Amino acid sequence: MLTAISNKTKYISKISTYILHVSDCLINRQKTIVNVIGIKPFFDVIEISLFIFKTKLVKILSNIFESISKFRIVTISAFSL
């Protein structure tokens, strides 16, 4: 069974939203499409310091959104490695 997975961002109510798009065929050959909306992206930072990672991420995102007020970064320390 082949499952097609893609992702994209789309503006919904003037907010950039990440959408995970999953499609497949059922046993009776009907096509199914599932759009998962509202996923908050996260990163596991291992190789570099958190400060350097945040600095690079803010630079990339501010170039994309042309502002630093359209996103926020939250540090969550959930699991130690």
HTML snippet that shows the backbone in 3Dmol.js (N, CA, C, O; Angstrom):
<script src="https://3Dmol.org/build/3Dmol-min.js"></script>
<div id="view" style="width:600px;height:400px;position:relative"></div>
<script>
const pdb = `
ATOM      1  N   MET A   1       0.835  -1.169   0.000  1.00  0.00           N
ATOM      2  CA  MET A   1       0.000   0.000   0.000  1.00  0.00           C
ATOM      3  C   MET A   1       0.893   1.251   0.000  1.00  0.00           C
ATOM      4  O   MET A   1       1.753   1.394   0.869  1.00  0.00           O
ATOM      5  N   LEU A   2       0.701   2.123  -0.935  1.00  0.00           N
ATOM      6  CA  LEU A   2       1.491   3.337  -1.065  1.00  0.00           C
ATOM      7  C   LEU A   2       0.756   4.513  -0.435  1.00  0.00           C
ATOM      8  O   LEU A   2      -0.394   4.785  -0.779  1.00  0.00           O
ATOM      9  N   THR A   3       1.409   5.201   0.476  1.00  0.00           N
ATOM     10  CA  THR A   3       0.836   6.377   1.112  1.00  0.00           C
ATOM     11  C   THR A   3       1.616   7.598   0.658  1.00  0.00           C
ATOM     12  O   THR A   3       2.845   7.613   0.728  1.00  0.00           O
ATOM     13  N   ALA A   4       0.915   8.616   0.198  1.00  0.00           N
ATOM     14  CA  ALA A   4       1.560   9.860  -0.227  1.00  0.00           C
ATOM     15  C   ALA A   4       1.462  10.869   0.905  1.00  0.00           C
ATOM     16  O   ALA A   4       0.383  11.113   1.444  1.00  0.00           O
ATOM     17  N   ILE A   5       2.605  11.454   1.260  1.00  0.00           N
ATOM     18  CA  ILE A   5       2.653  12.435   2.333  1.00  0.00           C
ATOM     19  C   ILE A   5       3.311  13.694   1.801  1.00  0.00           C
ATOM     20  O   ILE A   5       4.363  13.629   1.164  1.00  0.00           O
ATOM     21  N   SER A   6       2.696  14.836   2.058  1.00  0.00           N
ATOM     22  CA  SER A   6       3.302  16.108   1.674  1.00  0.00           C
ATOM     23  C   SER A   6       2.984  17.132   2.761  1.00  0.00           C
ATOM     24  O   SER A   6       2.110  16.921   3.602  1.00  0.00           O
ATOM     25  N   ASN A   7       3.704  18.230   2.724  1.00  0.00           N
ATOM     26  CA  ASN A   7       3.434  19.287   3.684  1.00  0.00           C
ATOM     27  C   ASN A   7       3.471  20.626   2.978  1.00  0.00           C
ATOM     28  O   ASN A   7       4.107  20.781   1.935  1.00  0.00           O
ATOM     29  N   LYS A   8       2.785  21.582   3.558  1.00  0.00           N
ATOM     30  CA  LYS A   8       2.770  22.917   2.983  1.00  0.00           C
ATOM     31  C   LYS A   8       2.341  23.900   4.062  1.00  0.00           C
ATOM     32  O   LYS A   8       1.847  23.510   5.120  1.00  0.00           O
ATOM     33  N   THR A   9       2.534  25.153   3.781  1.00  0.00           N
ATOM     34  CA  THR A   9       2.015  26.194   4.661  1.00  0.00           C
ATOM     35  C   THR A   9       0.990  26.997   3.881  1.00  0.00           C
ATOM     36  O   THR A   9       1.142  27.236   2.683  1.00  0.00           O
ATOM     37  N   LYS A  10      -0.037  27.401   4.571  1.00  0.00           N
ATOM     38  CA  LYS A  10      -1.120  28.142   3.946  1.00  0.00           C
ATOM     39  C   LYS A  10      -1.619  29.182   4.941  1.00  0.00           C
ATOM     40  O   LYS A  10      -1.641  28.929   6.146  1.00  0.00           O
ATOM     41  N   TYR A  11      -2.016  30.339   4.450  1.00  0.00           N
ATOM     42  CA  TYR A  11      -2.554  31.365   5.321  1.00  0.00           C
ATOM     43  C   TYR A  11      -4.033  31.090   5.583  1.00  0.00           C
ATOM     44  O   TYR A  11      -4.846  31.064   4.660  1.00  0.00           O
ATOM     45  N   ILE A  12      -4.362  30.888   6.850  1.00  0.00           N
ATOM     46  CA  ILE A  12      -5.743  30.677   7.274  1.00  0.00           C
ATOM     47  C   ILE A  12      -6.057  31.776   8.286  1.00  0.00           C
ATOM     48  O   ILE A  12      -5.423  31.853   9.339  1.00  0.00           O
ATOM     49  N   SER A  13      -7.014  32.610   7.975  1.00  0.00           N
ATOM     50  CA  SER A  13      -7.364  33.770   8.809  1.00  0.00           C
ATOM     51  C   SER A  13      -6.144  34.649   9.070  1.00  0.00           C
ATOM     52  O   SER A  13      -5.918  35.093  10.196  1.00  0.00           O
ATOM     53  N   LYS A  14      -5.366  34.894   8.029  1.00  0.00           N
ATOM     54  CA  LYS A  14      -4.170  35.740   8.060  1.00  0.00           C
ATOM     55  C   LYS A  14      -3.050  35.194   8.943  1.00  0.00           C
ATOM     56  O   LYS A  14      -2.153  35.941   9.333  1.00  0.00           O
ATOM     57  N   ILE A  15      -3.093  33.887   9.265  1.00  0.00           N
ATOM     58  CA  ILE A  15      -2.054  33.249  10.066  1.00  0.00           C
ATOM     59  C   ILE A  15      -1.434  32.129   9.239  1.00  0.00           C
ATOM     60  O   ILE A  15      -2.145  31.280   8.701  1.00  0.00           O
ATOM     61  N   SER A  16      -0.115  32.131   9.141  1.00  0.00           N
ATOM     62  CA  SER A  16       0.586  31.071   8.423  1.00  0.00           C
ATOM     63  C   SER A  16       0.417  29.758   9.190  1.00  0.00           C
ATOM     64  O   SER A  16       0.803  29.660  10.355  1.00  0.00           O
ATOM     65  N   THR A  17      -0.162  28.753   8.532  1.00  0.00           N
ATOM     66  CA  THR A  17      -0.492  27.484   9.174  1.00  0.00           C
ATOM     67  C   THR A  17       0.175  26.332   8.448  1.00  0.00           C
ATOM     68  O   THR A  17       0.133  26.254   7.220  1.00  0.00           O
ATOM     69  N   TYR A  18       0.800  25.425   9.219  1.00  0.00           N
ATOM     70  CA  TYR A  18       1.436  24.239   8.660  1.00  0.00           C
ATOM     71  C   TYR A  18       0.380  23.160   8.461  1.00  0.00           C
ATOM     72  O   TYR A  18      -0.419  22.896   9.360  1.00  0.00           O
ATOM     73  N   ILE A  19       0.374  22.536   7.285  1.00  0.00           N
ATOM     74  CA  ILE A  19      -0.606  21.489   6.975  1.00  0.00           C
ATOM     75  C   ILE A  19       0.137  20.234   6.519  1.00  0.00           C
ATOM     76  O   ILE A  19       0.949  20.282   5.594  1.00  0.00           O
ATOM     77  N   LEU A  20      -0.152  19.114   7.177  1.00  0.00           N
ATOM     78  CA  LEU A  20       0.376  17.814   6.775  1.00  0.00           C
ATOM     79  C   LEU A  20      -0.716  17.118   5.977  1.00  0.00           C
ATOM     80  O   LEU A  20      -1.820  16.912   6.479  1.00  0.00           O
ATOM     81  N   HIS A  21      -0.411  16.754   4.735  1.00  0.00           N
ATOM     82  CA  HIS A  21      -1.392  16.182   3.803  1.00  0.00           C
ATOM     83  C   HIS A  21      -1.045  14.713   3.572  1.00  0.00           C
ATOM     84  O   HIS A  21       0.027  14.403   3.052  1.00  0.00           O
ATOM     85  N   VAL A  22      -1.943  13.811   3.954  1.00  0.00           N
ATOM     86  CA  VAL A  22      -1.730  12.364   3.796  1.00  0.00           C
ATOM     87  C   VAL A  22      -2.843  11.827   2.911  1.00  0.00           C
ATOM     88  O   VAL A  22      -4.021  12.074   3.166  1.00  0.00           O
ATOM     89  N   SER A  23      -2.461  11.079   1.853  1.00  0.00           N
ATOM     90  CA  SER A  23      -3.478  10.477   0.989  1.00  0.00           C
ATOM     91  C   SER A  23      -3.112   9.024   0.707  1.00  0.00           C
ATOM     92  O   SER A  23      -1.938   8.654   0.681  1.00  0.00           O
ATOM     93  N   ASP A  24      -4.135   8.219   0.500  1.00  0.00           N
ATOM     94  CA  ASP A  24      -3.935   6.790   0.279  1.00  0.00           C
ATOM     95  C   ASP A  24      -5.199   6.221  -0.358  1.00  0.00           C
ATOM     96  O   ASP A  24      -6.210   6.914  -0.476  1.00  0.00           O
ATOM     97  N   CYS A  25      -5.137   4.990  -0.757  1.00  0.00           N
ATOM     98  CA  CYS A  25      -6.305   4.283  -1.290  1.00  0.00           C
ATOM     99  C   CYS A  25      -6.756   3.224  -0.299  1.00  0.00           C
ATOM    100  O   CYS A  25      -5.932   2.533   0.300  1.00  0.00           O
ATOM    101  N   LEU A  26      -8.072   3.099  -0.128  1.00  0.00           N
ATOM    102  CA  LEU A  26      -8.635   2.077   0.741  1.00  0.00           C
ATOM    103  C   LEU A  26      -8.691   0.741   0.009  1.00  0.00           C
ATOM    104  O   LEU A  26      -8.358   0.656  -1.173  1.00  0.00           O
ATOM    105  N   ILE A  27      -9.108  -0.285   0.712  1.00  0.00           N
ATOM    106  CA  ILE A  27      -9.201  -1.618   0.111  1.00  0.00           C
ATOM    107  C   ILE A  27     -10.169  -1.625  -1.067  1.00  0.00           C
ATOM    108  O   ILE A  27      -9.936  -2.331  -2.048  1.00  0.00           O
ATOM    109  N   ASN A  28     -11.250  -0.850  -0.987  1.00  0.00           N
ATOM    110  CA  ASN A  28     -12.236  -0.800  -2.068  1.00  0.00           C
ATOM    111  C   ASN A  28     -11.869   0.225  -3.149  1.00  0.00           C
ATOM    112  O   ASN A  28     -12.711   0.601  -3.965  1.00  0.00           O
ATOM    113  N   ARG A  29     -10.608   0.673  -3.148  1.00  0.00           N
ATOM    114  CA  ARG A  29     -10.031   1.585  -4.138  1.00  0.00           C
ATOM    115  C   ARG A  29     -10.550   3.017  -4.055  1.00  0.00           C
ATOM    116  O   ARG A  29     -10.318   3.807  -4.970  1.00  0.00           O
ATOM    117  N   GLN A  30     -11.239   3.360  -2.990  1.00  0.00           N
ATOM    118  CA  GLN A  30     -11.617   4.747  -2.780  1.00  0.00           C
ATOM    119  C   GLN A  30     -10.400   5.505  -2.272  1.00  0.00           C
ATOM    120  O   GLN A  30      -9.602   4.982  -1.494  1.00  0.00           O
ATOM    121  N   LYS A  31     -10.277   6.735  -2.722  1.00  0.00           N
ATOM    122  CA  LYS A  31      -9.145   7.553  -2.303  1.00  0.00           C
ATOM    123  C   LYS A  31      -9.491   8.289  -1.015  1.00  0.00           C
ATOM    124  O   LYS A  31     -10.577   8.855  -0.887  1.00  0.00           O
ATOM    125  N   THR A  32      -8.568   8.279  -0.069  1.00  0.00           N
ATOM    126  CA  THR A  32      -8.753   9.009   1.179  1.00  0.00           C
ATOM    127  C   THR A  32      -7.722  10.135   1.262  1.00  0.00           C
ATOM    128  O   THR A  32      -6.573   9.981   0.846  1.00  0.00           O
ATOM    129  N   ILE A  33      -8.152  11.246   1.798  1.00  0.00           N
ATOM    130  CA  ILE A  33      -7.269  12.395   1.995  1.00  0.00           C
ATOM    131  C   ILE A  33      -7.469  12.893   3.415  1.00  0.00           C
ATOM    132  O   ILE A  33      -8.598  13.136   3.841  1.00  0.00           O
ATOM    133  N   VAL A  34      -6.371  13.044   4.147  1.00  0.00           N
ATOM    134  CA  VAL A  34      -6.419  13.564   5.506  1.00  0.00           C
ATOM    135  C   VAL A  34      -5.496  14.769   5.574  1.00  0.00           C
ATOM    136  O   VAL A  34      -4.313  14.669   5.248  1.00  0.00           O
ATOM    137  N   ASN A  35      -6.032  15.911   5.998  1.00  0.00           N
ATOM    138  CA  ASN A  35      -5.237  17.115   6.228  1.00  0.00           C
ATOM    139  C   ASN A  35      -5.141  17.338   7.724  1.00  0.00           C
ATOM    140  O   ASN A  35      -6.158  17.527   8.392  1.00  0.00           O
ATOM    141  N   VAL A  36      -3.936  17.317   8.254  1.00  0.00           N
ATOM    142  CA  VAL A  36      -3.716  17.556   9.670  1.00  0.00           C
ATOM    143  C   VAL A  36      -3.255  19.002   9.812  1.00  0.00           C
ATOM    144  O   VAL A  36      -2.214  19.387   9.280  1.00  0.00           O
ATOM    145  N   ILE A  37      -4.037  19.794  10.533  1.00  0.00           N
ATOM    146  CA  ILE A  37      -3.772  21.226  10.685  1.00  0.00           C
ATOM    147  C   ILE A  37      -3.545  21.527  12.166  1.00  0.00           C
ATOM    148  O   ILE A  37      -4.169  20.915  13.033  1.00  0.00           O
ATOM    149  N   GLY A  38      -2.667  22.455  12.445  1.00  0.00           N
ATOM    150  CA  GLY A  38      -2.451  22.879  13.825  1.00  0.00           C
ATOM    151  C   GLY A  38      -1.231  22.251  14.480  1.00  0.00           C
ATOM    152  O   GLY A  38      -1.064  22.342  15.696  1.00  0.00           O
ATOM    153  N   ILE A  39      -0.385  21.620  13.694  1.00  0.00           N
ATOM    154  CA  ILE A  39       0.834  21.031  14.230  1.00  0.00           C
ATOM    155  C   ILE A  39       1.824  22.148  14.515  1.00  0.00           C
ATOM    156  O   ILE A  39       2.085  22.984  13.650  1.00  0.00           O
ATOM    157  N   LYS A  40       2.367  22.166  15.702  1.00  0.00           N
ATOM    158  CA  LYS A  40       3.390  23.148  16.042  1.00  0.00           C
ATOM    159  C   LYS A  40       4.752  22.507  15.807  1.00  0.00           C
ATOM    160  O   LYS A  40       5.090  21.516  16.455  1.00  0.00           O
ATOM    161  N   PRO A  41       5.539  23.065  14.883  1.00  0.00           N
ATOM    162  CA  PRO A  41       6.847  22.472  14.585  1.00  0.00           C
ATOM    163  C   PRO A  41       7.763  22.526  15.805  1.00  0.00           C
ATOM    164  O   PRO A  41       7.693  23.455  16.610  1.00  0.00           O
ATOM    165  N   PHE A  42       8.627  21.511  15.927  1.00  0.00           N
ATOM    166  CA  PHE A  42       9.589  21.487  17.018  1.00  0.00           C
ATOM    167  C   PHE A  42      10.907  20.925  16.512  1.00  0.00           C
ATOM    168  O   PHE A  42      10.961  20.259  15.478  1.00  0.00           O
ATOM    169  N   PHE A  43      11.957  21.203  17.250  1.00  0.00           N
ATOM    170  CA  PHE A  43      13.295  20.761  16.875  1.00  0.00           C
ATOM    171  C   PHE A  43      13.985  20.173  18.098  1.00  0.00           C
ATOM    172  O   PHE A  43      13.826  20.680  19.208  1.00  0.00           O
ATOM    173  N   ASP A  44      14.742  19.118  17.899  1.00  0.00           N
ATOM    174  CA  ASP A  44      15.644  18.601  18.916  1.00  0.00           C
ATOM    175  C   ASP A  44      17.020  19.158  18.603  1.00  0.00           C
ATOM    176  O   ASP A  44      17.588  18.859  17.553  1.00  0.00           O
ATOM    177  N   VAL A  45      17.560  19.964  19.504  1.00  0.00           N
ATOM    178  CA  VAL A  45      18.860  20.589  19.276  1.00  0.00           C
ATOM    179  C   VAL A  45      19.898  19.801  20.050  1.00  0.00           C
ATOM    180  O   VAL A  45      19.845  19.733  21.278  1.00  0.00           O
ATOM    181  N   ILE A  46      20.848  19.203  19.330  1.00  0.00           N
ATOM    182  CA  ILE A  46      21.837  18.351  19.976  1.00  0.00           C
ATOM    183  C   ILE A  46      23.260  18.825  19.693  1.00  0.00           C
ATOM    184  O   ILE A  46      24.071  18.935  20.613  1.00  0.00           O
ATOM    185  N   GLU A  47      23.562  19.102  18.449  1.00  0.00           N
ATOM    186  CA  GLU A  47      24.939  19.342  18.024  1.00  0.00           C
ATOM    187  C   GLU A  47      25.487  20.722  18.357  1.00  0.00           C
ATOM    188  O   GLU A  47      26.697  20.867  18.532  1.00  0.00           O
ATOM    189  N   ILE A  48      24.632  21.744  18.449  1.00  0.00           N
ATOM    190  CA  ILE A  48      25.104  23.102  18.716  1.00  0.00           C
ATOM    191  C   ILE A  48      24.401  23.653  19.947  1.00  0.00           C
ATOM    192  O   ILE A  48      23.420  23.081  20.423  1.00  0.00           O
ATOM    193  N   SER A  49      24.907  24.761  20.456  1.00  0.00           N
ATOM    194  CA  SER A  49      24.277  25.341  21.641  1.00  0.00           C
ATOM    195  C   SER A  49      22.900  25.899  21.286  1.00  0.00           C
ATOM    196  O   SER A  49      22.649  26.285  20.144  1.00  0.00           O
ATOM    197  N   LEU A  50      22.027  25.934  22.265  1.00  0.00           N
ATOM    198  CA  LEU A  50      20.667  26.417  22.058  1.00  0.00           C
ATOM    199  C   LEU A  50      20.658  27.882  21.637  1.00  0.00           C
ATOM    200  O   LEU A  50      19.848  28.282  20.801  1.00  0.00           O
ATOM    201  N   PHE A  51      21.553  28.687  22.210  1.00  0.00           N
ATOM    202  CA  PHE A  51      21.627  30.104  21.867  1.00  0.00           C
ATOM    203  C   PHE A  51      21.968  30.299  20.390  1.00  0.00           C
ATOM    204  O   PHE A  51      21.338  31.111  19.712  1.00  0.00           O
ATOM    205  N   ILE A  52      22.956  29.562  19.890  1.00  0.00           N
ATOM    206  CA  ILE A  52      23.352  29.675  18.475  1.00  0.00           C
ATOM    207  C   ILE A  52      22.212  29.209  17.576  1.00  0.00           C
ATOM    208  O   ILE A  52      21.935  29.831  16.551  1.00  0.00           O
ATOM    209  N   PHE A  53      21.548  28.116  17.955  1.00  0.00           N
ATOM    210  CA  PHE A  53      20.424  27.614  17.162  1.00  0.00           C
ATOM    211  C   PHE A  53      19.301  28.646  17.084  1.00  0.00           C
ATOM    212  O   PHE A  53      18.776  28.911  16.003  1.00  0.00           O
ATOM    213  N   LYS A  54      18.930  29.230  18.233  1.00  0.00           N
ATOM    214  CA  LYS A  54      17.857  30.224  18.246  1.00  0.00           C
ATOM    215  C   LYS A  54      18.217  31.439  17.391  1.00  0.00           C
ATOM    216  O   LYS A  54      17.370  31.970  16.673  1.00  0.00           O
ATOM    217  N   THR A  55      19.474  31.874  17.472  1.00  0.00           N
ATOM    218  CA  THR A  55      19.912  33.025  16.687  1.00  0.00           C
ATOM    219  C   THR A  55      19.767  32.749  15.194  1.00  0.00           C
ATOM    220  O   THR A  55      19.263  33.589  14.448  1.00  0.00           O
ATOM    221  N   LYS A  56      20.209  31.571  14.761  1.00  0.00           N
ATOM    222  CA  LYS A  56      20.094  31.211  13.341  1.00  0.00           C
ATOM    223  C   LYS A  56      18.636  31.057  12.922  1.00  0.00           C
ATOM    224  O   LYS A  56      18.254  31.481  11.831  1.00  0.00           O
ATOM    225  N   LEU A  57      17.830  30.457  13.777  1.00  0.00           N
ATOM    226  CA  LEU A  57      16.416  30.250  13.459  1.00  0.00           C
ATOM    227  C   LEU A  57      15.676  31.583  13.338  1.00  0.00           C
ATOM    228  O   LEU A  57      14.884  31.764  12.413  1.00  0.00           O
ATOM    229  N   VAL A  58      15.919  32.506  14.250  1.00  0.00           N
ATOM    230  CA  VAL A  58      15.280  33.826  14.191  1.00  0.00           C
ATOM    231  C   VAL A  58      15.691  34.549  12.915  1.00  0.00           C
ATOM    232  O   VAL A  58      14.860  35.201  12.282  1.00  0.00           O
ATOM    233  N   LYS A  59      16.958  34.445  12.526  1.00  0.00           N
ATOM    234  CA  LYS A  59      17.425  35.090  11.296  1.00  0.00           C
ATOM    235  C   LYS A  59      16.700  34.528  10.068  1.00  0.00           C
ATOM    236  O   LYS A  59      16.269  35.285   9.198  1.00  0.00           O
ATOM    237  N   ILE A  60      16.568  33.209  10.001  1.00  0.00           N
ATOM    238  CA  ILE A  60      15.887  32.567   8.872  1.00  0.00           C
ATOM    239  C   ILE A  60      14.412  32.955   8.835  1.00  0.00           C
ATOM    240  O   ILE A  60      13.899  33.351   7.788  1.00  0.00           O
ATOM    241  N   LEU A  61      13.729  32.842   9.972  1.00  0.00           N
ATOM    242  CA  LEU A  61      12.300  33.132  10.014  1.00  0.00           C
ATOM    243  C   LEU A  61      11.993  34.604   9.780  1.00  0.00           C
ATOM    244  O   LEU A  61      10.995  34.933   9.139  1.00  0.00           O
ATOM    245  N   SER A  62      12.843  35.496  10.295  1.00  0.00           N
ATOM    246  CA  SER A  62      12.588  36.922  10.077  1.00  0.00           C
ATOM    247  C   SER A  62      12.766  37.300   8.612  1.00  0.00           C
ATOM    248  O   SER A  62      12.113  38.226   8.131  1.00  0.00           O
ATOM    249  N   ASN A  63      13.646  36.591   7.892  1.00  0.00           N
ATOM    250  CA  ASN A  63      13.770  36.823   6.449  1.00  0.00           C
ATOM    251  C   ASN A  63      12.545  36.306   5.701  1.00  0.00           C
ATOM    252  O   ASN A  63      12.104  36.918   4.727  1.00  0.00           O
ATOM    253  N   ILE A  64      12.002  35.195   6.150  1.00  0.00           N
ATOM    254  CA  ILE A  64      10.820  34.622   5.488  1.00  0.00           C
ATOM    255  C   ILE A  64       9.583  35.478   5.757  1.00  0.00           C
ATOM    256  O   ILE A  64       8.854  35.820   4.825  1.00  0.00           O
ATOM    257  N   PHE A  65       9.342  35.824   7.018  1.00  0.00           N
ATOM    258  CA  PHE A  65       8.135  36.552   7.398  1.00  0.00           C
ATOM    259  C   PHE A  65       8.304  38.062   7.323  1.00  0.00           C
ATOM    260  O   PHE A  65       7.333  38.800   7.485  1.00  0.00           O
ATOM    261  N   GLU A  66       9.528  38.532   7.078  1.00  0.00           N
ATOM    262  CA  GLU A  66       9.851  39.957   6.994  1.00  0.00           C
ATOM    263  C   GLU A  66       9.507  40.697   8.286  1.00  0.00           C
ATOM    264  O   GLU A  66       9.262  41.903   8.273  1.00  0.00           O
ATOM    265  N   SER A  67       9.492  39.974   9.382  1.00  0.00           N
ATOM    266  CA  SER A  67       9.203  40.570  10.688  1.00  0.00           C
ATOM    267  C   SER A  67       9.489  39.524  11.760  1.00  0.00           C
ATOM    268  O   SER A  67       9.399  38.326  11.491  1.00  0.00           O
ATOM    269  N   ILE A  68       9.831  39.959  12.966  1.00  0.00           N
ATOM    270  CA  ILE A  68       9.984  38.996  14.054  1.00  0.00           C
ATOM    271  C   ILE A  68       8.738  38.942  14.934  1.00  0.00           C
ATOM    272  O   ILE A  68       8.709  38.200  15.916  1.00  0.00           O
ATOM    273  N   SER A  69       7.719  39.712  14.595  1.00  0.00           N
ATOM    274  CA  SER A  69       6.495  39.710  15.400  1.00  0.00           C
ATOM    275  C   SER A  69       5.494  38.650  14.939  1.00  0.00           C
ATOM    276  O   SER A  69       4.457  38.477  15.579  1.00  0.00           O
ATOM    277  N   LYS A  70       5.778  37.937  13.846  1.00  0.00           N
ATOM    278  CA  LYS A  70       4.828  36.958  13.315  1.00  0.00           C
ATOM    279  C   LYS A  70       5.097  35.539  13.810  1.00  0.00           C
ATOM    280  O   LYS A  70       4.395  34.609  13.414  1.00  0.00           O
ATOM    281  N   PHE A  71       6.095  35.357  14.665  1.00  0.00           N
ATOM    282  CA  PHE A  71       6.371  34.037  15.210  1.00  0.00           C
ATOM    283  C   PHE A  71       6.955  34.197  16.604  1.00  0.00           C
ATOM    284  O   PHE A  71       7.401  35.279  16.986  1.00  0.00           O
ATOM    285  N   ARG A  72       6.944  33.103  17.356  1.00  0.00           N
ATOM    286  CA  ARG A  72       7.586  33.111  18.656  1.00  0.00           C
ATOM    287  C   ARG A  72       8.282  31.773  18.878  1.00  0.00           C
ATOM    288  O   ARG A  72       7.884  30.749  18.324  1.00  0.00           O
ATOM    289  N   ILE A  73       9.304  31.803  19.681  1.00  0.00           N
ATOM    290  CA  ILE A  73      10.083  30.603  19.971  1.00  0.00           C
ATOM    291  C   ILE A  73       9.938  30.302  21.451  1.00  0.00           C
ATOM    292  O   ILE A  73      10.171  31.168  22.294  1.00  0.00           O
ATOM    293  N   VAL A  74       9.556  29.083  21.760  1.00  0.00           N
ATOM    294  CA  VAL A  74       9.398  28.643  23.144  1.00  0.00           C
ATOM    295  C   VAL A  74      10.369  27.506  23.383  1.00  0.00           C
ATOM    296  O   VAL A  74      10.405  26.543  22.617  1.00  0.00           O
ATOM    297  N   THR A  75      11.155  27.611  24.441  1.00  0.00           N
ATOM    298  CA  THR A  75      12.098  26.552  24.792  1.00  0.00           C
ATOM    299  C   THR A  75      11.430  25.594  25.764  1.00  0.00           C
ATOM    300  O   THR A  75      10.953  26.001  26.823  1.00  0.00           O
ATOM    301  N   ILE A  76      11.400  24.316  25.396  1.00  0.00           N
ATOM    302  CA  ILE A  76      10.811  23.293  26.252  1.00  0.00           C
ATOM    303  C   ILE A  76      11.879  22.240  26.517  1.00  0.00           C
ATOM    304  O   ILE A  76      12.401  21.631  25.584  1.00  0.00           O
ATOM    305  N   SER A  77      12.196  22.032  27.764  1.00  0.00           N
ATOM    306  CA  SER A  77      13.161  20.994  28.142  1.00  0.00           C
ATOM    307  C   SER A  77      12.365  19.817  28.697  1.00  0.00           C
ATOM    308  O   SER A  77      12.027  19.786  29.881  1.00  0.00           O
ATOM    309  N   ALA A  78      12.071  18.850  27.832  1.00  0.00           N
ATOM    310  CA  ALA A  78      11.203  17.746  28.230  1.00  0.00           C
ATOM    311  C   ALA A  78      11.974  16.484  28.563  1.00  0.00           C
ATOM    312  O   ALA A  78      11.684  15.820  29.559  1.00  0.00           O
ATOM    313  N   PHE A  79      12.944  16.151  27.747  1.00  0.00           N
ATOM    314  CA  PHE A  79      13.657  14.895  27.919  1.00  0.00           C
ATOM    315  C   PHE A  79      15.160  15.161  27.878  1.00  0.00           C
ATOM    316  O   PHE A  79      15.646  15.867  26.995  1.00  0.00           O
ATOM    317  N   SER A  80      15.868  14.613  28.803  1.00  0.00           N
ATOM    318  CA  SER A  80      17.334  14.746  28.756  1.00  0.00           C
ATOM    319  C   SER A  80      17.910  13.598  27.943  1.00  0.00           C
ATOM    320  O   SER A  80      17.387  12.483  27.950  1.00  0.00           O
ATOM    321  N   LEU A  81      18.984  13.891  27.249  1.00  0.00           N
ATOM    322  CA  LEU A  81      19.609  12.855  26.423  1.00  0.00           C
ATOM    323  C   LEU A  81      20.773  12.235  27.123  1.00  0.00           C
ATOM    324  O   LEU A  81      21.420  11.343  26.574  1.00  0.00           O
TER     325      LEU A  81
END
`;
const viewer = $3Dmol.createViewer("view");
viewer.addModel(pdb, "pdb");
viewer.setStyle({}, {cartoon: {color: "spectrum"}});
viewer.zoomTo();
viewer.render();
</script>
